[in-house]
Amino acid sequence: MRLFPMATAAVMATLLAGCATTGGESLQCSLGRMVGQPCEATAQPSAANDASRWDRVQLAFDEEIEQARAAQQKAVASSASLPPRQRATAGAVNTINVLITDSQTQQQQSIRTLDTVAVHLPLAGKGQPGHQATFNAILDFANLVADNRGSSSVIVYQNPADVSAGRANPAETVLKSLSGKPVYVRKQADSNTPVGMERYVVKAGEIRGQL
């Protein structure tokens, strides 16, 4: 499953990795093709062109947000074989506005982007296929986010009582996505997380670079 159409993904990869080019091609050139502007032509700054560029960038991030919602629902559905009280439930999908600078005009635009997506998973289902399938779905999305953003984190909130009793594993690790990007698995003791529950939060990597 891809997060974005191929052309949009190329733009996202350049923007989010904080580099000015992709394979020797400028980000502006990639964006130009998306709006029907030939790569070899030099676009003259205009209000219409600027608006179209920003609209394309926002659309890419909107697609990522919608894919986060779909991935969350897939993770929840993966636990359907478990007894009702052991099934996963959806948490919040949070967005954050990021200020991005246009290197052509030095104008800035606030872009709504994915921040975190959460899934709550009861510990009682551990060892069951439905529990493992939900965990795998969460990790799959974290890998996709890492490939798009350069990194991602899976923060697992655990009640201290579950950690003390050995029901929750506090070990942390760093995994690699298919393209070798880091996925940081972090554990956080949290007394607000109910006993017998783990709260998995996939956090998208920081957006770096400029348009």
C-alpha positions as CSV (number, residue, x, y, z in Angstrom):
1,M,0.0,0.0,0.0
2,R,1.4,3.4,-1.0
3,L,0.6,6.5,0.9
4,F,0.6,8.8,-2.2
5,P,0.4,8.6,-5.9
6,M,3.9,8.3,-7.5
7,A,4.3,12.0,-8.5
8,T,3.1,13.2,-5.1
9,A,5.4,10.8,-3.3
10,A,8.4,12.2,-5.2
11,V,7.6,15.7,-4.0
12,M,7.0,14.6,-0.4
13,A,10.3,12.7,-0.4
14,T,12.2,15.9,-1.4
15,L,10.3,18.2,0.9
16,L,10.4,16.0,4.0
17,A,14.0,14.9,3.7
18,G,15.1,18.5,3.8
19,C,17.0,18.3,0.4
20,A,16.8,20.6,-2.5
21,T,16.9,18.0,-5.2
22,T,15.7,14.5,-6.0
23,G,17.9,12.7,-8.4
24,G,19.4,16.0,-9.6
25,E,15.9,17.4,-10.1
26,S,14.7,20.4,-8.1
27,L,11.6,20.2,-6.0
28,Q,10.2,23.2,-8.0
29,C,10.7,21.1,-11.2
30,S,8.8,18.2,-9.7
31,L,6.0,20.5,-8.5
32,G,6.0,22.1,-11.9
33,R,5.1,18.9,-13.7
34,M,2.3,18.3,-11.2
35,V,0.7,21.6,-12.2
36,G,1.4,21.1,-15.9
37,Q,4.5,23.3,-16.0
38,P,7.3,21.8,-18.2
39,C,10.4,21.2,-16.3
40,E,12.7,23.1,-18.7
41,A,10.5,26.2,-18.5
42,T,11.2,28.8,-15.9
43,A,7.9,29.7,-14.2
44,Q,7.4,33.4,-13.5
45,P,6.2,34.0,-10.0
46,S,2.5,34.8,-9.9
47,A,-0.3,34.6,-7.4
48,A,-2.0,31.9,-9.3
49,N,1.1,29.7,-9.6
50,D,1.9,30.2,-5.9
51,A,-1.6,29.2,-4.9
52,S,-1.5,26.1,-7.0
53,R,1.9,25.1,-5.6
54,W,0.6,25.4,-2.0
55,D,-2.6,23.6,-2.9
56,R,-0.6,20.6,-4.2
57,V,1.5,20.5,-1.1
58,Q,-1.5,20.7,1.2
59,L,-3.2,17.9,-0.9
60,A,-0.3,15.6,-0.3
61,F,-0.4,16.1,3.4
62,D,-4.2,15.7,3.4
63,E,-3.7,12.4,1.7
64,E,-1.3,11.3,4.4
65,I,-3.8,12.3,7.1
66,E,-6.6,10.2,5.4
67,Q,-4.2,7.3,5.1
68,A,-3.5,7.5,8.8
69,R,-7.2,7.2,9.5
70,A,-7.5,4.2,7.2
71,A,-4.5,2.6,8.8
72,Q,-6.0,3.1,12.2
73,Q,-9.2,1.5,11.2
74,K,-7.3,-1.4,9.6
75,A,-5.4,-1.9,12.9
76,V,-8.7,-1.9,14.9
77,A,-10.3,-4.3,12.4
78,S,-7.4,-6.7,12.7
79,S,-8.4,-7.5,16.3
80,A,-12.0,-8.5,15.3
81,S,-11.2,-12.2,16.1
82,L,-10.6,-11.4,19.8
83,P,-13.3,-11.3,22.5
84,P,-14.9,-7.8,22.6
85,R,-13.0,-6.7,25.7
86,Q,-9.6,-7.7,24.1
87,R,-10.2,-5.8,20.9
88,A,-8.3,-2.6,19.9
89,T,-10.1,0.7,19.8
90,A,-9.2,3.9,17.9
91,G,-7.7,6.8,19.6
92,A,-7.1,10.3,18.4
93,V,-5.7,11.3,15.0
94,N,-3.9,14.6,15.7
95,T,-2.7,17.2,13.1
96,I,-0.2,20.0,13.5
97,N,0.3,23.2,11.4
98,V,3.8,23.6,10.1
99,L,5.2,26.8,8.6
100,I,6.9,26.1,5.3
101,T,8.9,28.7,3.3
102,D,8.7,28.9,-0.5
103,S,12.4,29.2,-1.6
104,Q,11.3,31.0,-4.9
105,T,9.3,33.8,-3.3
106,Q,10.3,33.6,0.4
107,Q,6.6,33.5,1.2
108,Q,5.5,31.3,4.1
109,Q,2.4,29.2,4.4
110,S,0.9,27.2,7.3
111,I,0.3,23.7,6.1
112,R,-1.8,21.2,8.1
113,T,0.1,17.9,8.5
114,L,-0.2,14.6,10.3
115,D,1.3,14.6,13.9
116,T,0.1,11.4,15.6
117,V,-2.4,8.6,15.3
118,A,-3.3,6.3,18.3
119,V,-4.6,2.8,18.8
120,H,-5.5,1.4,22.2
121,L,-4.7,-2.3,22.6
122,P,-5.7,-4.4,25.7
123,L,-2.9,-6.5,27.2
124,A,-5.3,-9.4,27.8
125,G,-5.1,-10.4,24.1
126,K,-1.4,-10.8,24.0
127,G,-0.3,-14.1,22.4
128,Q,-3.4,-14.2,20.3
129,P,-3.3,-13.9,16.5
130,G,-5.7,-10.9,16.6
131,H,-3.5,-9.0,19.0
132,Q,-0.4,-9.7,16.9
133,A,-2.2,-8.7,13.7
134,T,-3.1,-5.4,15.3
135,F,0.4,-4.7,16.4
136,N,1.7,-5.6,12.9
137,A,-0.8,-3.2,11.3
138,I,0.4,-0.4,13.6
139,L,4.0,-1.1,12.8
140,D,3.3,-1.3,9.0
141,F,1.9,2.2,9.1
142,A,4.9,3.4,11.2
143,N,7.2,2.0,8.5
144,L,5.2,3.8,5.8
145,V,5.4,7.1,7.6
146,A,9.2,6.6,8.1
147,D,9.6,6.1,4.4
148,N,7.7,9.3,3.7
149,R,9.1,11.5,6.5
150,G,12.6,10.1,7.0
151,S,11.7,8.6,10.4
152,S,8.8,7.8,12.7
153,S,8.2,6.8,16.3
154,V,5.9,4.3,17.9
155,I,5.4,5.5,21.5
156,V,3.8,2.9,23.7
157,Y,2.2,4.3,26.8
158,Q,2.0,1.7,29.7
159,N,0.6,1.8,33.2
160,P,3.4,1.4,35.7
161,A,1.5,-1.3,37.5
162,D,1.5,-3.4,34.3
163,V,5.2,-2.9,33.9
164,S,5.9,-3.8,37.5
165,A,3.8,-7.0,37.2
166,G,5.6,-8.0,34.0
167,R,2.4,-7.7,31.9
168,A,3.9,-4.9,29.8
169,N,7.4,-5.0,28.3
170,P,9.3,-1.7,28.8
171,A,12.1,-2.5,26.4
172,E,12.8,0.0,23.6
173,T,14.4,-0.5,20.2
174,V,15.1,1.0,16.8
175,L,13.7,-0.8,13.7
176,K,14.3,-0.1,10.0
177,S,11.7,0.5,7.4
178,L,11.9,-1.3,4.0
179,S,14.0,1.6,2.7
180,G,16.2,1.7,5.8
181,K,14.6,4.7,7.6
182,P,14.5,4.5,11.4
183,V,11.4,3.6,13.3
184,Y,11.9,4.4,17.0
185,V,9.9,2.2,19.4
186,R,9.7,4.0,22.7
187,K,8.0,3.1,25.9
188,Q,6.5,5.6,28.3
189,A,5.2,4.9,31.8
190,D,1.9,6.7,32.1
191,S,-0.5,6.5,35.1
192,N,-3.3,7.9,33.0
193,T,-3.3,4.8,30.7
194,P,-5.7,2.3,32.2
195,V,-4.3,-0.8,33.9
196,G,-4.4,-3.7,31.3
197,M,-4.1,-1.4,28.3
198,E,-1.3,-0.2,26.1
199,R,-1.7,3.0,24.0
200,Y,0.2,2.9,20.8
201,V,0.9,6.3,19.3
202,V,2.5,6.5,15.8
203,K,4.3,9.9,15.6
204,A,5.3,11.2,12.2
205,G,8.9,12.4,11.7
206,E,9.7,16.1,11.7
207,I,9.2,18.0,8.5
208,R,12.4,19.6,7.4
209,G,13.4,21.7,4.4
210,Q,11.5,24.2,2.3
211,L,9.4,24.3,-0.8
